Amino acid sequence: MNLLSVLPLAFVMIAGPQIISAIFLASSRNAKRSSLAYLVGAGLGILVALTVWYVVFHTVHGAGNGQRKHDGTRRVIDWVVLLVLLALMVMIFARRRRSQPPKWMSRLQEAEPRFAFRLGFLLFIAMPSDEATMLAVAGSLAGHDKPWWNLLPFLCLTLLLLALPLLALLAFGQRATAALPKIRDWANDHSWLVSEAVILIFVAIVVSGLL
């Protein structure tokens, strides 16, 4: 298990209401300020959750005295990660039939930066699918003796993907504003397929480490 193997899970982090909210905010009345506040809130929420899960798994992994116990705790952590990933696949599959974004998202067109910050923080720290993803990432790295800073590239990639609507707005202006609703609809309909494919790849990596 290494840093590169967990990076694709960043796509799972932003799939669903996370990226759709970012698209709504990028076409809102306070697009730039609200989108930036949303990213700051999301970054803080992700950093807190990743750090908490890393500390938990690092503590559990470090509790094993001797090489055999150390290897044993690593296998237990890998099994926990595998079970969480399988549960995550079920969660994503179950929510795939949502044809329209939740009604509360329509209010994002008038969202103020303070609201966008809170939304970004809560969407990532309170969403079960994101918590499961962050648990898998932190558990995999901590269980394989990777340092805490290995979480930061995963955090940065997640935020970069989440910032794509804002970056498109800054780069292309009104052309991006016209295209964002179409991208939002595509993400709402198909992002679950991308998530399932990425998780399946990571499941294969975890299973190969257990064999």
C-alpha positions in Angstrom: 0.0 0.0 0.0 1.4 3.4 -1.0 0.3 7.0 -1.5 -0.4 6.5 -5.2 -2.8 3.7 -4.6 -5.2 5.9 -2.4 -5.2 9.0 -4.6 -7.9 7.7 -7.0 -10.3 7.6 -4.1 -10.4 11.4 -4.3 -12.8 10.9 -7.2 -15.1 9.1 -4.8 -14.9 11.9 -2.3 -16.3 14.5 -4.6 -18.9 12.4 -6.5 -22.5 13.2 -5.8 -23.7 16.2 -3.8 -20.2 17.5 -3.2 -19.3 18.3 -6.8 -22.9 19.2 -7.6 -22.9 21.8 -4.8 -19.6 23.1 -6.2 -21.2 23.5 -9.6 -24.3 25.3 -8.2 -22.0 27.7 -6.3 -19.9 28.4 -9.3 -23.0 29.7 -11.1 -24.4 31.5 -8.1 -24.7 35.3 -7.4 -21.6 35.3 -5.3 -19.8 32.6 -7.3 -16.2 33.4 -6.6 -16.4 34.2 -2.9 -18.9 31.4 -2.1 -17.0 28.8 -4.1 -13.8 29.7 -2.3 -15.5 29.6 1.1 -16.9 26.2 0.2 -13.4 24.9 -0.7 -12.0 26.2 2.6 -14.8 24.5 4.6 -14.4 21.3 2.7 -10.6 21.3 3.2 -11.0 21.8 6.9 -13.6 19.1 7.3 -11.5 16.6 5.3 -8.3 17.4 7.2 -10.0 17.0 10.6 -11.6 13.7 9.6 -8.5 12.2 8.0 -6.4 13.2 10.9 -8.8 11.6 13.5 -9.0 8.3 11.5 -5.2 8.3 11.0 -4.6 8.8 14.8 -7.1 6.0 15.6 -5.6 3.5 13.2 -2.0 4.5 14.0 -2.7 4.0 17.7 -4.2 0.5 17.0 -1.4 -0.5 14.7 1.3 0.7 17.1 -0.3 -1.3 20.0 1.0 -4.5 18.5 4.3 -5.5 20.3 6.7 -7.6 18.3 6.8 -8.2 14.6 4.1 -10.9 14.5 1.6 -8.8 16.4 2.5 -5.8 14.3 1.8 -7.8 11.1 -1.4 -9.1 12.7 -2.8 -5.7 13.5 -1.9 -4.6 9.9 -4.0 -7.5 8.5 -6.9 -6.6 10.9 -6.8 -3.0 9.7 -6.7 -4.2 6.0 -9.8 -6.3 6.7 -11.6 -3.4 8.3 -10.7 -1.2 5.3 -11.9 -4.0 2.9 -15.3 -4.3 4.7 -15.7 -0.5 4.7 -15.0 -0.3 1.0 -17.6 -3.0 0.3 -20.1 -1.2 2.4 -19.3 2.0 0.6 -19.9 0.3 -2.8 -23.4 -0.7 -1.5 -24.1 2.8 -0.3 -23.2 4.3 -3.6 -25.1 1.7 -5.6 -28.2 2.3 -3.4 -28.2 6.1 -4.1 -27.6 5.8 -7.8 -31.3 6.3 -8.7 -31.5 9.9 -7.5 -32.7 11.6 -10.7 -32.6 15.1 -9.4 -30.4 17.0 -6.9 -32.0 17.6 -3.5 -34.3 20.6 -3.4 -32.1 22.5 -0.9 -29.4 22.8 -3.6 -31.5 25.2 -5.5 -30.9 27.7 -2.7 -27.2 27.7 -3.4 -27.9 30.2 -6.2 -28.2 32.8 -3.6 -25.7 31.3 -1.0 -23.5 33.6 1.0 -19.9 32.7 1.7 -20.6 31.9 5.4 -23.3 29.4 4.4 -21.0 27.9 1.7 -18.2 27.4 4.2 -20.5 25.5 6.6 -21.9 23.5 3.7 -18.4 22.4 2.6 -17.4 21.5 6.1 -20.6 19.5 6.9 -20.9 17.7 3.5 -17.5 16.1 4.0 -17.4 15.5 7.7 -21.0 14.3 8.1 -21.6 12.4 4.8 -21.4 8.6 5.5 -19.9 7.8 2.1 -17.1 10.4 2.6 -16.4 9.2 6.1 -16.1 5.7 4.8 -13.7 6.8 2.1 -11.5 8.8 4.5 -11.5 5.9 7.0 -10.3 3.6 4.2 -7.6 6.1 3.1 -6.3 6.9 6.6 -6.5 3.2 7.7 -4.6 2.0 4.7 -1.8 4.5 5.2 -1.6 4.2 9.0 -1.8 0.4 8.8 1.2 0.3 6.5 3.3 2.7 8.5 3.0 5.7 6.2 3.6 9.1 7.8 0.7 11.5 8.4 1.8 13.9 5.7 1.0 11.2 3.1 -2.7 12.2 3.7 -2.0 15.7 2.3 -1.7 14.8 -1.4 -5.0 13.0 -1.2 -6.5 16.1 0.5 -5.0 18.4 -2.2 -6.3 16.3 -5.1 -9.8 16.1 -3.6 -9.8 19.9 -3.3 -8.5 20.3 -6.8 -11.3 18.2 -8.2 -13.8 20.1 -6.2 -12.4 23.4 -7.4 -12.8 22.5 -11.1 -16.2 24.4 -11.5 -14.6 27.5 -10.0 -11.5 27.1 -12.2 -13.6 26.7 -15.3 -15.5 29.9 -14.3 -12.3 31.9 -13.9 -10.8 30.5 -17.2 -13.9 30.6 -19.5 -16.3 33.1 -17.9 -19.8 33.0 -19.3 -19.1 30.0 -21.5 -18.4 28.0 -18.4 -21.6 29.3 -16.8 -23.6 28.0 -19.7 -21.9 24.6 -19.7 -22.0 24.0 -15.9 -25.6 22.8 -15.8 -25.0 20.1 -18.4 -21.9 19.0 -16.5 -24.0 19.0 -13.3 -26.6 16.8 -14.8 -24.0 14.3 -16.2 -22.3 14.1 -12.8 -25.7 13.5 -11.1 -26.5 10.6 -13.5 -23.1 9.0 -13.9 -20.7 9.8 -11.1 -21.7 6.7 -9.2 -20.3 4.5 -12.0 -16.9 6.3 -11.7 -17.0 5.8 -7.9 -17.8 2.1 -8.1 -15.0 1.5 -10.6 -12.4 3.4 -8.5 -13.5 1.6 -5.3 -13.3 -1.8 -7.1 -9.7 -1.1 -8.1 -8.8 -0.2 -4.5 -10.6 -3.3 -3.3 -8.4 -5.4 -5.6 -5.3 -3.7 -4.2 -6.3 -4.4 -0.6 -7.2 -8.0 -1.4 -3.9 -8.6 -3.1 -2.2 -7.4 0.1 -4.2 -9.9 2.2 -3.3 -12.9 0.0 
